[in-house]
Amino acid sequence: MEVGRSLWILIIIKLIVIFLILRLFFFKPELGKYKTDRDKADHVIENLTK
């Protein structure tokens, strides 16, 4: 029982680390520089239609 618990803790820690690394390097908060929702929407539409 103790081995299973430690393995689950290890899996959870690895998932947290993986998601943090993905967020830092791949999902940058690019929309944070826009103040209004209209500016954010315009930016998204412009990038989707390129």
C-alpha positions in Angstrom: 0.0 0.0 0.0 2.9 2.4 0.8 4.5 1.8 -2.6 1.2 2.7 -4.4 0.8 5.9 -2.4 4.4 7.1 -3.1 4.0 6.3 -6.8 0.8 8.4 -7.0 2.6 11.3 -5.2 5.5 11.0 -7.8 3.0 11.0 -10.7 1.2 14.1 -9.4 4.5 15.9 -8.8 5.7 15.1 -12.4 2.4 16.3 -13.9 2.6 19.6 -12.0 6.2 20.1 -13.2 5.3 19.2 -16.8 2.3 21.6 -16.9 4.4 24.4 -15.3 7.1 24.0 -18.0 4.5 23.9 -20.8 2.9 27.0 -19.4 6.2 28.9 -19.2 7.5 28.0 -22.6 4.5 27.4 -24.8 1.5 29.3 -23.4 2.8 32.8 -22.9 0.2 35.4 -21.8 0.3 37.3 -25.0 -3.1 38.9 -24.5 -2.0 40.5 -21.3 -0.7 43.6 -23.1 -4.2 44.5 -24.3 -6.4 46.5 -22.0 -9.9 46.0 -23.4 -11.7 42.9 -24.5 -12.2 44.5 -27.9 -8.4 44.8 -28.4 -8.0 41.2 -27.4 -10.7 40.0 -29.8 -9.2 42.0 -32.6 -5.8 40.5 -32.0 -7.1 36.9 -31.9 -9.2 37.4 -35.1 -6.2 38.9 -36.8 -4.0 36.0 -35.9 -6.6 33.4 -36.8 -7.1 34.8 -40.3 -3.4 35.0 -41.3 
